[in-house]
Amino acid sequence: MMNAPRVRFAPSPTGELHVGNARTALFNWLYARRHRGVFLLRIEDTDVARSSPDHETRLMEDLRWLGLGWDEGVGEGGGDGPYRQSERLALYRARAEELLQGGLAYPCFCSPQVLEEERAAQRDAGRASLYTGRCRVIPREEAMLRRRRGEEFAVRFNVAAAAGHEPSIECPDMVHGDVRFPVSQIGDFVILRRDGWPSYNFAVVVDDALMRVTHVIRGDDHLSNTPRQILVYRALGTKTLPRFAHLPLILGRDGAPLSKREGAASVVWFREQGYPPEALLNYLALLGWSPPSGQDLLTREELVAQFDFDRVSRAPAIFDRPKLDALAARHMARLPVARLAEMAAEQMIETGLLDRDVSPEIQQWLGRLALLYADRLPRMRQLPEASAFLFEFEARKSLDDPEVRKTLVDPKSRAVIEVLVRRLGPESLTAPRFQAVADEVRRETGTKGRDLYHPIRIALTGASSGPEMVKLLPVIEEGSRLPLRKRIASCAERARALLSATQGMSA
């Protein structure tokens, strides 16, 4: 039986949470939950110039919005902290000094200019840019003297000393199988920069070892880092290495890496657009993984029950917005009315259709309005536009729709509408009342089917299409009685205004 895994998500707070990183967090979270393990959050903020507390806060908000809560780490605490790398500098420097003393690392006094000249010469010669090892051959005593004199230096890892006589480093992977990297292609890399801050390949190993991480689950772009990290684990004396799993990259529909510049590649965009988090989570899970059930519409609990790495693909995954939207609309249709109302209020306030102080009465009405569109809208940001005809009704504006104009000037359709207006009394059009009025109009005009209901729809709503009338009209009527920021015209007001605006018009 497998011991409970300890996995981590370790983002850099240098910008918005990219959907690729969110997918990485999700796969870690799913694996931990499936095997009753621990999911921890570590913040890798060693890029001082680009990291910010605001980015860190938004990143955590996005994770919580997705429902990816963590058991240990920033904001939760735990016995292996601190969980921000900027607060662990003493640990990295102590470990680097141990490697220096053991001959597994050495001080590098090369200036940035010298290093760039070396790299340029290698590029010009068509060779890989690997450090030449010039400081590795400096006698230890001389290196110590230069350090004592205060000469600036970085600390480089001694790859040959750590690898011994092995010609290659084997990297077992839960997705790719066994992958080997020749030692000759791994140059002596920096583990501690001249400013005293650690490099990624060093800090991540120190942290994962001290935090007892058992599985390192991350994107394919980190696969090439793995042999360096395995060597660092060995040099630090780690007895049991974590298991690695490198996830397929996420590409756009054009086959290029999904970029933040495309606008819809960060989680905050989906939040602002009013996608249900359940839908985005479900879709991200399907990017590179296929459920054994063959289903595509999955709850969080179903994802946990079915997830494992034997069904993770090696091939890149394509982020397809139309597929996400189709899945999101299905999730939206399953949401409780209270959730729909909450999401709708956020978007209606954002677009200026509602004041920020939403009363319980208006909140309940919003739920009924959102329910009308739930099965056709993948994101709640579309609701204000879809329901604009409720808030923005003007007879002249409705006539801009050729179908509305055509119906209102057609003699047969107009006759239906005129009878309808006479039958409309002061009482609200509830579903039963609407059906009774429609039956009265049918008997008086002799029309039925589309010839009856299409003119009635246009007259009562001012639009040529929309949700089912028996559900829509009570929402219009209720909305007309509420103290909304933009008043909604009642069904009777709409019908009378449209008749008046088209008086004397000909087909």
C-alpha positions as CSV (number, residue, x, y, z in Angstrom):
1,M,0.0,0.0,0.0
2,M,1.3,3.4,-1.0
3,N,2.1,5.9,1.8
4,A,0.1,9.1,1.7
5,P,1.7,11.4,-0.8
6,R,2.9,14.9,-0.1
7,V,2.7,17.2,-3.2
8,R,3.2,20.9,-3.6
9,F,2.2,23.7,-5.9
10,A,5.0,26.3,-6.0
11,P,4.2,29.3,-8.2
12,S,6.1,32.5,-8.6
13,P,4.0,35.6,-7.7
14,T,5.2,37.5,-10.8
15,G,1.8,37.9,-12.5
16,E,-1.7,36.4,-12.9
17,L,-2.3,32.7,-12.4
18,H,-2.0,31.2,-15.9
19,V,-4.4,28.3,-16.8
20,G,-1.4,26.1,-17.4
21,N,-0.2,26.6,-13.8
22,A,-3.8,26.2,-12.6
23,R,-3.9,22.8,-14.3
24,T,-0.6,21.9,-12.6
25,A,-2.1,22.9,-9.2
26,L,-5.3,20.9,-10.0
27,F,-3.4,17.7,-10.9
28,N,-1.4,18.0,-7.6
29,W,-4.6,18.6,-5.7
30,L,-6.4,15.7,-7.3
31,Y,-3.5,13.3,-6.7
32,A,-3.4,14.3,-3.0
33,R,-7.1,14.0,-2.5
34,R,-7.4,10.7,-4.4
35,H,-4.7,9.1,-2.2
36,R,-5.6,11.0,1.0
37,G,-2.3,12.9,1.0
38,V,-1.2,16.5,1.7
39,F,-1.3,19.3,-0.8
40,L,0.9,22.3,0.2
41,L,1.4,25.7,-1.3
42,R,4.9,27.2,-1.4
43,I,5.6,30.7,-2.9
44,E,8.8,30.9,-5.0
45,D,9.5,34.6,-4.8
46,T,13.2,34.7,-5.5
47,D,12.6,36.8,-8.6
48,V,12.7,39.9,-6.4
49,A,12.3,42.4,-9.2
50,R,9.0,40.9,-10.5
51,S,7.5,39.3,-7.4
52,S,4.9,41.2,-5.4
53,P,2.5,40.7,-2.5
54,D,-0.4,41.7,-4.6
55,H,0.3,39.0,-7.1
56,E,0.6,36.5,-4.3
57,T,-2.7,37.5,-2.8
58,R,-4.5,37.3,-6.2
59,L,-2.9,33.9,-6.9
60,M,-4.3,32.5,-3.6
61,E,-7.7,34.0,-4.3
62,D,-7.7,32.3,-7.7
63,L,-6.8,29.0,-6.2
64,R,-9.6,29.3,-3.6
65,W,-12.1,30.4,-6.3
66,L,-11.3,27.2,-8.2
67,G,-11.8,25.2,-4.9
68,L,-8.2,24.1,-4.7
69,G,-7.6,24.6,-1.0
70,W,-4.3,23.6,0.5
71,D,-3.4,21.7,3.7
72,E,-0.1,23.4,4.5
73,G,1.8,26.4,3.3
74,V,1.3,30.1,2.9
75,G,-1.8,31.2,4.7
76,E,-2.3,27.8,6.4
77,G,1.0,27.2,8.3
78,G,2.6,23.8,9.0
79,G,5.7,22.3,10.5
80,D,8.0,22.7,7.5
81,G,7.8,26.5,7.0
82,P,8.4,29.2,6.3
83,Y,6.7,28.6,3.0
84,R,8.0,31.7,1.1
85,Q,11.5,31.2,-0.4
86,S,12.4,34.8,0.4
87,E,12.1,33.8,4.1
88,R,14.4,30.7,3.7
89,L,17.6,32.4,2.4
90,A,19.6,31.2,5.5
91,L,18.7,27.6,4.7
92,Y,19.9,27.8,1.1
93,R,23.1,29.6,2.0
94,A,23.9,27.0,4.7
95,R,23.3,24.1,2.3
96,A,25.4,25.8,-0.4
97,E,28.2,26.2,2.1
98,E,28.0,22.4,3.0
99,L,28.4,21.6,-0.7
100,L,31.4,24.0,-1.0
101,Q,33.1,22.3,2.0
102,G,32.4,18.9,0.5
103,G,33.9,19.7,-2.9
104,L,30.5,19.3,-4.6
105,A,30.3,23.0,-5.4
106,Y,32.9,25.8,-5.9
107,P,33.0,29.6,-5.9
108,C,32.8,31.1,-9.4
109,F,34.5,34.5,-9.7
110,C,33.7,35.1,-13.4
111,S,32.1,38.4,-14.1
112,P,28.8,38.6,-16.0
113,Q,30.7,40.1,-18.9
114,V,33.1,37.2,-19.1
115,L,30.3,34.7,-18.9
116,E,28.4,36.4,-21.7
117,E,31.5,36.5,-23.9
118,E,31.9,32.8,-23.4
119,R,28.3,32.1,-24.3
120,A,28.5,34.2,-27.4
121,A,31.6,32.4,-28.6
122,Q,29.9,29.0,-28.0
123,R,26.8,30.2,-29.9
124,D,28.9,31.4,-32.8
125,A,30.6,28.0,-32.9
126,G,27.2,26.3,-32.9
127,R,27.8,24.6,-29.5
128,A,25.6,24.4,-26.5
129,S,26.1,27.2,-24.0
130,L,27.8,25.4,-21.1
131,Y,30.1,26.8,-18.5
132,T,33.7,26.0,-19.3
133,G,34.6,25.2,-15.7
134,R,37.4,27.8,-15.5
135,C,36.8,28.4,-11.8
136,R,36.5,24.7,-11.0
137,V,40.3,24.3,-11.4
138,I,41.2,27.2,-9.0
139,P,43.0,25.6,-6.0
140,R,40.9,25.5,-2.9
141,E,43.2,27.6,-0.8
142,E,43.3,30.3,-3.5
143,A,39.5,30.3,-3.7
144,M,39.2,30.6,0.0
145,L,41.7,33.6,0.1
146,R,39.7,35.4,-2.6
147,R,36.5,34.9,-0.7
148,R,38.1,36.3,2.5
149,R,39.3,39.3,0.6
150,G,35.6,40.0,-0.3
151,E,35.7,39.3,-4.0
152,E,32.3,38.7,-5.4
153,F,31.4,35.2,-6.4
154,A,28.6,32.9,-7.3
155,V,28.4,29.3,-6.1
156,R,28.5,26.7,-8.9
157,F,27.5,23.0,-8.6
158,N,30.2,20.5,-9.5
159,V,28.4,18.2,-11.8
160,A,31.3,15.8,-12.5
161,A,31.9,15.4,-8.7
162,A,28.2,14.7,-8.0
163,A,27.7,12.4,-11.0
164,G,30.9,10.3,-10.4
165,H,31.5,8.0,-13.4
166,E,27.9,7.9,-14.6
167,P,27.7,8.9,-18.3
168,S,24.0,9.8,-17.9
169,I,21.4,10.6,-15.3
170,E,18.2,8.5,-15.4
171,C,15.0,10.3,-14.6
172,P,12.1,8.0,-14.0
173,D,8.8,9.8,-14.8
174,M,5.2,8.8,-14.1
175,V,4.1,10.1,-17.5
176,H,7.1,9.7,-19.8
177,G,8.7,6.6,-18.4
178,D,12.5,6.5,-17.9
179,V,14.2,9.4,-19.5
180,R,18.1,9.7,-19.7
181,F,20.2,12.9,-20.0
182,P,23.9,12.7,-20.8
183,V,26.1,14.2,-18.1
184,S,28.2,15.8,-20.8
185,Q,25.2,18.1,-21.7
186,I,24.9,19.3,-18.1
187,G,27.2,22.2,-17.4
188,D,28.2,23.3,-13.9
189,F,25.2,25.4,-13.0
190,V,24.9,28.2,-10.5
191,I,23.1,27.3,-7.2
192,L,23.7,30.6,-5.4
193,R,24.0,33.8,-7.3
194,R,26.4,36.6,-6.7
195,D,23.7,38.5,-4.7
196,G,23.3,35.6,-2.3
197,W,19.9,34.5,-3.7
198,P,19.5,30.8,-4.8
199,S,18.8,29.6,-8.3
200,Y,15.6,27.7,-9.0
201,N,17.3,24.3,-9.5
202,F,18.9,24.6,-6.0
203,A,16.1,26.2,-4.0
204,V,13.4,23.9,-5.2
205,V,15.4,20.8,-4.2
206,V,16.3,22.1,-0.8
207,D,12.6,23.0,-0.2
208,D,11.2,19.7,-1.5
209,A,13.6,17.7,0.6
210,L,13.0,19.6,3.8
211,M,9.2,19.7,3.2
212,R,9.3,15.9,2.6
213,V,7.6,16.2,-0.9
214,T,7.1,12.7,-2.3
215,H,5.8,13.5,-5.8
216,V,6.9,16.4,-8.0
217,I,4.1,17.1,-10.4
218,R,4.8,19.9,-12.9
219,G,4.8,20.9,-16.6
220,D,6.8,19.4,-19.4
221,D,9.0,22.5,-19.6
222,H,10.6,21.4,-16.3
223,L,11.7,18.0,-17.6
224,S,15.1,19.2,-18.7
225,N,15.7,20.6,-15.1
226,T,15.2,17.1,-13.6
227,P,18.7,15.7,-14.0
228,R,20.3,18.7,-12.4
229,Q,17.8,18.4,-9.5
230,I,18.5,14.7,-9.1
231,L,22.2,15.5,-8.8
232,V,21.5,18.1,-6.2
233,Y,19.3,15.7,-4.2
234,R,22.2,13.2,-4.2
235,A,24.8,15.8,-3.2
236,L,22.6,16.9,-0.3
237,G,22.4,13.3,0.9
238,T,18.7,12.7,0.2
239,K,18.1,9.0,0.7
240,T,14.8,8.7,-1.2
241,L,14.1,10.9,-4.3
242,P,10.6,12.1,-5.0
243,R,8.7,10.6,-8.0
244,F,8.4,12.9,-10.9
245,A,5.5,13.5,-13.2
246,H,5.8,16.0,-16.1
247,L,2.5,17.1,-17.6
248,P,1.9,17.8,-21.3
249,L,2.0,21.5,-22.2
250,I,-1.1,23.4,-23.0
251,L,-1.2,24.9,-26.5
252,G,-3.6,27.3,-28.2
253,R,-5.8,26.2,-31.2
254,D,-3.0,27.4,-33.5
255,G,-0.5,25.0,-31.9
256,A,1.5,27.7,-30.2
257,P,2.0,27.8,-26.5
258,L,-1.0,29.4,-24.7
259,S,0.1,32.9,-24.0
260,K,-1.1,35.5,-21.4
261,R,-1.1,37.9,-24.3
262,E,-4.0,36.1,-25.8
263,G,-6.2,37.6,-23.0
264,A,-8.1,34.4,-21.9
265,A,-5.1,32.5,-20.6
266,S,-5.3,33.7,-16.9
267,V,-7.7,32.4,-14.3
268,V,-8.7,35.9,-13.3
269,W,-10.1,36.5,-16.8
270,F,-12.5,33.5,-16.4
271,R,-13.4,34.7,-12.9
272,E,-14.3,38.2,-14.3
273,Q,-16.2,36.7,-17.2
274,G,-18.4,34.8,-14.7
275,Y,-17.5,31.2,-15.7
276,P,-18.6,28.7,-13.1
277,P,-15.3,27.6,-11.3
278,E,-16.6,24.0,-11.5
279,A,-16.6,24.3,-15.3
280,L,-13.1,25.6,-15.6
281,L,-11.8,23.0,-13.1
282,N,-13.6,20.2,-15.1
283,Y,-12.1,21.5,-18.4
284,L,-8.6,21.9,-17.1
285,A,-8.7,18.3,-15.8
286,L,-9.4,17.1,-19.4
287,L,-6.4,18.9,-20.8
288,G,-3.9,16.0,-20.9
289,W,-6.0,13.4,-18.9
290,S,-8.9,11.2,-19.9
291,P,-11.3,9.8,-17.3
292,P,-11.8,6.1,-17.3
293,S,-15.6,6.6,-17.3
294,G,-15.5,8.3,-20.7
295,Q,-17.6,11.2,-19.2
296,D,-16.7,14.8,-19.9
297,L,-19.1,16.5,-17.4
298,L,-17.5,15.7,-14.0
299,T,-18.0,17.1,-10.5
300,R,-15.0,17.8,-8.3
301,E,-15.8,14.6,-6.4
302,E,-16.0,12.5,-9.6
303,L,-12.6,14.0,-10.7
304,V,-11.0,12.9,-7.4
305,A,-12.5,9.4,-7.6
306,Q,-11.2,8.8,-11.1
307,F,-7.9,10.7,-11.4
308,D,-4.5,8.9,-11.7
309,F,-1.4,9.2,-13.8
310,D,-1.9,6.1,-15.9
311,R,-4.3,8.1,-18.1
312,V,-2.2,11.3,-18.4
313,S,-1.1,11.8,-22.0
314,R,2.4,12.8,-23.2
315,A,1.0,14.7,-26.1
316,P,0.4,18.5,-25.8
317,A,-3.2,19.5,-24.9
318,I,-5.1,22.0,-26.9
319,F,-7.1,24.7,-25.1
320,D,-10.3,25.0,-27.1
321,R,-12.6,27.8,-25.9
322,P,-15.7,26.6,-27.8
323,K,-15.3,23.2,-26.0
324,L,-14.9,24.9,-22.7
325,D,-17.9,27.1,-23.4
326,A,-20.1,24.0,-24.2
327,L,-19.0,22.3,-21.0
328,A,-19.5,25.5,-19.0
329,A,-23.1,26.0,-20.2
330,R,-23.9,22.4,-19.0
331,H,-22.3,23.2,-15.6
332,M,-24.2,26.5,-15.4
333,A,-27.5,24.7,-16.0
334,R,-26.8,22.5,-12.9
335,L,-26.1,25.3,-10.5
336,P,-28.6,26.1,-7.7
337,V,-30.7,29.3,-8.2
338,A,-29.0,31.0,-5.2
339,R,-25.5,30.6,-6.9
340,L,-26.9,31.8,-10.2
341,A,-28.3,34.9,-8.4
342,E,-25.0,35.6,-6.8
343,M,-23.1,35.4,-10.1
344,A,-25.7,37.4,-11.9
345,A,-25.7,40.2,-9.3
346,E,-21.9,40.5,-9.7
347,Q,-22.2,41.0,-13.5
348,M,-25.2,43.3,-13.3
349,I,-23.5,45.5,-10.9
350,E,-20.3,45.5,-13.0
351,T,-22.2,46.7,-16.1
352,G,-24.2,49.3,-14.2
353,L,-27.6,47.7,-14.4
354,L,-27.9,47.3,-10.6
355,D,-26.7,49.3,-7.6
356,R,-24.2,47.6,-5.3
357,D,-26.8,47.3,-2.5
358,V,-28.9,44.4,-3.8
359,S,-32.0,43.7,-1.7
360,P,-33.1,40.1,-1.0
361,E,-36.1,40.6,-3.2
362,I,-34.0,41.7,-6.1
363,Q,-31.5,38.9,-5.4
364,Q,-34.3,36.3,-5.7
365,W,-35.6,37.9,-8.9
366,L,-32.0,37.8,-10.4
367,G,-31.9,34.1,-9.7
368,R,-35.1,33.5,-11.7
369,L,-33.7,35.7,-14.5
370,A,-30.4,33.9,-14.6
371,L,-32.2,30.5,-14.6
372,L,-33.9,31.5,-17.9
373,Y,-30.5,31.6,-19.5
374,A,-28.5,29.1,-17.5
375,D,-28.5,26.4,-20.1
376,R,-27.3,28.7,-22.9
377,L,-24.7,30.9,-21.3
378,P,-21.2,29.5,-20.5
379,R,-20.3,32.7,-18.6
380,M,-22.5,35.0,-16.6
381,R,-20.8,38.1,-18.2
382,Q,-23.1,37.4,-21.2
383,L,-26.3,37.8,-19.1
384,P,-26.5,41.6,-19.2
385,E,-26.3,41.6,-23.0
386,A,-28.7,38.6,-23.4
387,S,-31.3,40.3,-21.2
388,A,-30.7,43.8,-22.4
389,F,-34.1,44.0,-24.0
390,L,-35.6,43.9,-20.5
391,F,-33.7,46.9,-19.2
392,E,-33.2,48.9,-22.4
393,F,-36.7,48.7,-23.9
394,E,-37.7,51.5,-26.3
395,A,-40.3,50.9,-29.0
396,R,-38.2,52.7,-31.7
397,K,-35.2,50.7,-30.7
398,S,-37.1,47.4,-30.9
399,L,-38.1,48.3,-34.5
400,D,-34.4,48.2,-35.5
401,D,-34.9,44.4,-35.5
402,P,-36.2,43.7,-39.0
403,E,-38.2,40.7,-37.7
404,V,-40.0,42.9,-35.1
405,R,-40.8,45.6,-37.6
406,K,-42.0,43.0,-40.2
407,T,-44.3,41.4,-37.6
408,L,-45.8,44.6,-36.3
409,V,-46.8,45.9,-39.8
410,D,-48.1,42.5,-41.1
411,P,-51.9,42.8,-41.0
412,K,-52.5,39.3,-39.7
413,S,-49.9,39.6,-37.0
414,R,-51.0,43.1,-36.0
415,A,-54.6,41.8,-35.6
416,V,-53.3,39.3,-33.1
417,I,-51.4,42.0,-31.2
418,E,-54.4,44.4,-31.2
419,V,-56.6,41.7,-29.6
420,L,-53.9,40.9,-27.2
421,V,-53.6,44.5,-26.0
422,R,-57.4,44.7,-25.4
423,R,-57.2,41.5,-23.3
424,L,-54.4,42.7,-21.1
425,G,-55.7,44.0,-17.9
426,P,-54.0,45.6,-14.9
427,E,-53.2,42.2,-13.4
428,S,-49.7,40.7,-13.9
429,L,-49.0,38.0,-16.5
430,T,-48.4,35.0,-14.4
431,A,-47.9,31.7,-16.3
432,P,-51.6,30.7,-15.9
433,R,-52.8,34.2,-16.8
434,F,-50.6,34.3,-19.9
435,Q,-52.0,31.0,-21.1
436,A,-55.6,32.1,-20.5
437,V,-55.0,35.4,-22.5
438,A,-53.3,33.5,-25.3
439,D,-56.3,31.1,-25.5
440,E,-58.7,34.1,-25.7
441,V,-56.7,35.7,-28.5
442,R,-56.6,32.3,-30.3
443,R,-60.4,32.0,-30.2
444,E,-61.1,35.5,-31.3
445,T,-58.6,35.6,-34.2
446,G,-58.6,32.0,-35.2
447,T,-54.8,31.9,-35.4
448,K,-52.7,29.2,-33.7
449,G,-49.1,27.9,-33.5
450,R,-46.3,30.3,-34.7
451,D,-48.9,32.7,-36.2
452,L,-50.3,33.2,-32.7
453,Y,-47.3,33.0,-30.4
454,H,-44.7,34.8,-32.5
455,P,-46.6,38.1,-32.6
456,I,-47.4,37.7,-28.9
457,R,-43.7,37.2,-28.1
458,I,-42.8,40.3,-30.0
459,A,-45.5,42.4,-28.5
460,L,-44.9,41.4,-24.9
461,T,-41.1,41.4,-24.9
462,G,-40.1,43.7,-27.8
463,A,-37.7,41.0,-29.1
464,S,-38.1,38.4,-31.8
465,S,-36.4,35.6,-29.7
466,G,-35.6,34.6,-26.2
467,P,-36.4,32.1,-23.5
468,E,-39.7,30.2,-23.2
469,M,-42.4,32.8,-22.8
470,V,-44.3,31.0,-20.0
471,K,-41.1,31.4,-18.0
472,L,-39.9,34.8,-19.3
473,L,-43.1,36.9,-19.0
474,P,-43.5,36.5,-15.2
475,V,-39.9,37.6,-14.8
476,I,-40.6,40.7,-16.9
477,E,-43.7,41.4,-14.9
478,E,-42.0,40.9,-11.5
479,G,-39.0,43.0,-12.6
480,S,-41.3,45.9,-13.6
481,R,-42.5,46.2,-10.0
482,L,-39.0,46.2,-8.4
483,P,-37.1,49.4,-7.6
484,L,-34.3,48.7,-10.1
485,R,-31.7,51.2,-11.2
486,K,-33.1,50.9,-14.7
487,R,-36.8,50.4,-14.7
488,I,-38.2,47.4,-16.6
489,A,-41.3,48.1,-18.7
490,S,-44.2,45.7,-18.1
491,C,-45.5,43.4,-20.8
492,A,-48.6,45.6,-21.3
493,E,-46.5,48.7,-21.6
494,R,-44.4,47.1,-24.2
495,A,-47.2,45.9,-26.4
496,R,-49.0,49.3,-26.3
497,A,-45.8,51.2,-27.0
498,L,-45.0,49.0,-30.0
499,L,-48.5,49.4,-31.4
500,S,-48.4,53.1,-31.1
501,A,-44.9,53.4,-32.7
502,T,-46.0,51.5,-35.8
503,Q,-49.4,53.2,-36.2
504,G,-49.9,53.9,-39.9
505,M,-46.9,52.0,-41.0
506,S,-47.3,49.7,-44.0
507,A,-45.7,46.4,-44.8
